Amino acid sequence: MLERIRHYNPKTYRQLVALDKDLAAKGKLYAYLRDTFGLTEVQLEHVVTGTHEAAAILRSSCKAGRLRFDLDPEAFLSTGKAVAQKIDCDNP
């Protein structure tokens, strides 16, 4: 399903990339997930793997120029326009 996405919210993309980086580095969010929700090691690894796969799919679409960052409901409701933002795919 993610391979077919063509329009995405830039803020959501930034948050997904940041989450992927934190989980890979076993940072603060990783520790929060591990310590707060009672996940087993296997469940935690599924979260890490799933997040990484989702980020990789969207990053690949971004790099290929297939992903437009023009989904911003607040901006659309206030201006009536969907304006695409330029995003660095690796470091948004």
Backbone as CSV, one residue per row, in Angstrom:
resi,resn,N_x,N_y,N_z,CA_x,CA_y,CA_z,C_x,C_y,C_z
1,MET,0.816,-1.180,0.000,0.000,0.000,0.000,0.873,1.263,0.000
2,LEU,1.948,1.273,0.769,2.794,2.461,0.837,3.478,2.756,-0.497
3,GLU,3.730,1.728,-1.284,4.382,1.938,-2.576,3.519,2.777,-3.515
4,ARG,2.224,2.786,-3.281,1.310,3.500,-4.177,0.989,4.923,-3.722
5,ILE,1.455,5.313,-2.564,1.181,6.661,-2.060,1.941,7.677,-2.918
6,ARG,1.246,8.737,-3.319,1.862,9.785,-4.142,1.798,11.155,-3.472
7,HIS,0.939,11.321,-2.482,0.792,12.590,-1.778,0.933,12.304,-0.285
8,TYR,1.732,13.116,0.394,2.025,12.833,1.797,2.216,14.135,2.549
9,ASN,1.912,14.109,3.832,2.095,15.271,4.686,3.578,15.401,5.041
10,PRO,4.193,16.556,4.798,5.624,16.706,5.075,5.975,16.535,6.550
11,LYS,5.106,16.984,7.444,5.362,16.836,8.877,5.360,15.356,9.275
12,THR,4.424,14.607,8.745,4.349,13.171,9.037,5.584,12.452,8.511
13,TYR,6.059,12.844,7.322,7.270,12.239,6.766,8.467,12.519,7.666
14,ARG,8.610,13.766,8.111,9.723,14.117,9.004,9.672,13.286,10.290
15,GLN,8.482,13.140,10.840,8.336,12.381,12.082,8.647,10.903,11.874
16,LEU,8.229,10.346,10.752,8.518,8.939,10.468,10.019,8.713,10.322
17,VAL,10.699,9.592,9.599,12.149,9.459,9.417,12.859,9.604,10.762
18,ALA,12.414,10.553,11.580,13.026,10.744,12.905,12.790,9.517,13.788
19,LEU,11.591,8.957,13.739,11.289,7.758,14.524,12.150,6.595,14.066
20,ASP,12.274,6.430,12.756,13.105,5.345,12.221,14.547,5.485,12.700
21,LYS,15.085,6.692,12.658,16.461,6.915,13.105,16.612,6.645,14.602
22,ASP,15.641,7.083,15.389,15.708,6.862,16.831,15.636,5.372,17.167
23,LEU,14.724,4.665,16.526,14.590,3.234,16.808,15.846,2.473,16.391
24,ALA,16.426,2.849,15.261,17.651,2.184,14.798,18.808,2.427,15.759
25,ALA,18.849,3.622,16.345,19.930,3.981,17.275,19.622,3.577,18.715
26,LYS,18.451,2.985,18.915,17.972,2.625,20.260,18.010,3.843,21.184
27,GLY,17.417,4.919,20.659,17.389,6.191,21.366,16.258,6.300,22.376
28,LYS,15.852,7.540,22.635,14.860,7.822,23.673,13.493,7.212,23.368
29,LEU,13.043,7.301,22.119,11.740,6.729,21.773,11.766,5.207,21.852
30,TYR,12.881,4.631,21.452,13.047,3.180,21.565,12.931,2.765,23.036
31,ALA,13.630,3.482,23.894,13.595,3.174,25.332,12.189,3.359,25.890
32,TYR,11.502,4.388,25.438,10.130,4.627,25.900,9.217,3.467,25.512
33,LEU,9.312,3.016,24.259,8.513,1.872,23.819,8.845,0.624,24.638
34,ARG,10.118,0.389,24.803,10.581,-0.800,25.526,10.111,-0.787,26.979
35,ASP,10.196,0.371,27.622,9.949,0.456,29.059,8.506,0.732,29.445
36,THR,7.687,1.207,28.516,6.353,1.669,28.871,5.233,0.694,28.519
37,PHE,5.346,-0.009,27.422,4.214,-0.756,26.909,4.254,-2.256,27.177
38,GLY,5.255,-2.732,27.864,5.316,-4.152,28.200,5.478,-5.053,26.985
39,LEU,6.142,-4.548,25.959,6.350,-5.347,24.760,7.445,-6.378,24.993
40,THR,7.273,-7.538,24.380,8.339,-8.529,24.398,9.426,-8.065,23.428
41,GLU,10.578,-8.696,23.499,11.660,-8.353,22.573,11.223,-8.564,21.124
42,VAL,10.472,-9.633,20.885,10.000,-9.930,19.528,9.032,-8.849,19.056
43,GLN,8.106,-8.437,19.915,7.159,-7.383,19.548,7.879,-6.064,19.279
44,LEU,8.831,-5.742,20.115,9.595,-4.509,19.930,10.358,-4.557,18.614
45,GLU,10.928,-5.690,18.308,11.655,-5.837,17.046,10.719,-5.693,15.846
46,HIS,9.480,-6.165,15.970,8.494,-5.990,14.895,8.186,-4.507,14.682
47,VAL,8.082,-3.756,15.752,7.846,-2.314,15.644,9.020,-1.651,14.933
48,VAL,10.227,-1.992,15.346,11.438,-1.413,14.745,11.506,-1.770,13.264
49,THR,11.289,-3.029,12.948,11.364,-3.497,11.562,10.270,-2.860,10.704
50,GLY,9.057,-2.829,11.210,7.945,-2.240,10.463,8.149,-0.758,10.194
51,THR,8.642,-0.056,11.194,8.917,1.373,11.033,10.006,1.587,9.989
52,HIS,11.048,0.771,10.064,12.142,0.896,9.097,11.656,0.602,7.674
53,GLU,10.848,-0.433,7.518,10.341,-0.779,6.194,9.457,0.336,5.641
54,ALA,8.591,0.899,6.474,7.722,1.990,6.031,8.547,3.204,5.617
55,ALA,9.525,3.560,6.429,10.382,4.704,6.104,11.167,4.450,4.821
56,ALA,11.662,3.245,4.643,12.439,2.913,3.441,11.581,2.995,2.184
57,ILE,10.355,2.529,2.249,9.452,2.582,1.096,9.167,4.031,0.720
58,LEU,8.818,4.844,1.707,8.502,6.241,1.412,9.744,7.019,0.983
59,ARG,10.891,6.712,1.578,12.140,7.372,1.176,12.468,7.032,-0.284
60,SER,12.269,5.790,-0.652,12.522,5.363,-2.029,11.596,6.094,-3.005
61,SER,10.328,6.213,-2.652,9.379,6.948,-3.496,9.763,8.415,-3.594
62,CYS,10.226,8.973,-2.486,10.665,10.358,-2.466,11.855,10.557,-3.402
63,LYS,12.855,9.709,-3.280,14.059,9.834,-4.107,13.757,9.645,-5.593
64,ALA,12.754,8.818,-5.892,12.378,8.572,-7.281,11.503,9.695,-7.834
65,GLY,11.149,10.649,-6.976,10.321,11.771,-7.412,8.845,11.443,-7.538
66,ARG,8.426,10.326,-6.971,7.028,9.917,-7.048,6.185,10.427,-5.883
67,LEU,6.826,11.000,-4.880,6.121,11.416,-3.670,6.084,12.937,-3.606
68,ARG,4.875,13.479,-3.500,4.701,14.928,-3.377,4.281,15.237,-1.950
69,PHE,4.904,16.229,-1.375,4.613,16.623,0.003,3.646,17.807,-0.015
70,ASP,2.411,17.477,-0.365,1.396,18.508,-0.504,0.124,18.229,0.298
71,LEU,0.199,17.276,1.202,-0.953,16.972,2.046,-0.828,17.728,3.359
72,ASP,-1.458,18.870,3.430,-1.433,19.692,4.635,-2.848,20.221,4.844
73,PRO,-3.674,19.482,5.582,-5.078,19.868,5.733,-5.274,21.287,6.278
74,GLU,-4.462,21.700,7.239,-4.618,23.034,7.811,-4.374,24.113,6.761
75,ALA,-3.318,23.961,5.996,-3.019,24.937,4.950,-4.108,24.933,3.883
76,PHE,-4.574,23.753,3.510,-5.615,23.667,2.491,-6.903,24.326,2.966
77,LEU,-7.283,24.075,4.208,-8.519,24.669,4.721,-8.421,26.181,4.859
78,SER,-7.236,26.698,5.145,-7.105,28.148,5.310,-6.897,28.877,3.977
79,THR,-6.270,28.209,2.993,-5.984,28.880,1.724,-6.751,28.304,0.542
80,GLY,-7.245,27.083,0.683,-7.922,26.428,-0.437,-6.961,25.861,-1.467
81,LYS,-5.673,25.849,-1.134,-4.669,25.349,-2.074,-3.806,24.268,-1.407
82,ALA,-3.375,23.331,-2.232,-2.429,22.307,-1.780,-1.091,22.606,-2.440
83,VAL,-0.176,23.154,-1.669,1.129,23.546,-2.204,2.171,22.517,-1.776
84,ALA,2.877,21.984,-2.759,3.907,20.979,-2.466,5.141,21.651,-1.863
85,GLN,5.715,20.982,-0.856,6.955,21.444,-0.239,8.116,20.606,-0.761
86,LYS,9.278,21.220,-0.859,10.496,20.488,-1.210,11.061,19.896,0.076
87,ILE,11.401,18.622,0.035,11.903,17.898,1.197,13.173,17.154,0.799
88,ASP,14.179,17.205,1.663,15.361,16.355,1.513,14.912,14.959,1.951
89,CYS,14.936,14.014,1.056,14.412,12.675,1.350,15.107,11.983,2.516
90,ASP,16.408,12.217,2.685,17.163,11.557,3.744,17.168,12.332,5.055
91,ASN,17.141,13.636,4.964,17.180,14.484,6.160,16.129,15.586,6.076
92,PRO,14.873,15.176,6.239,13.795,16.161,6.071,13.775,17.157,7.202
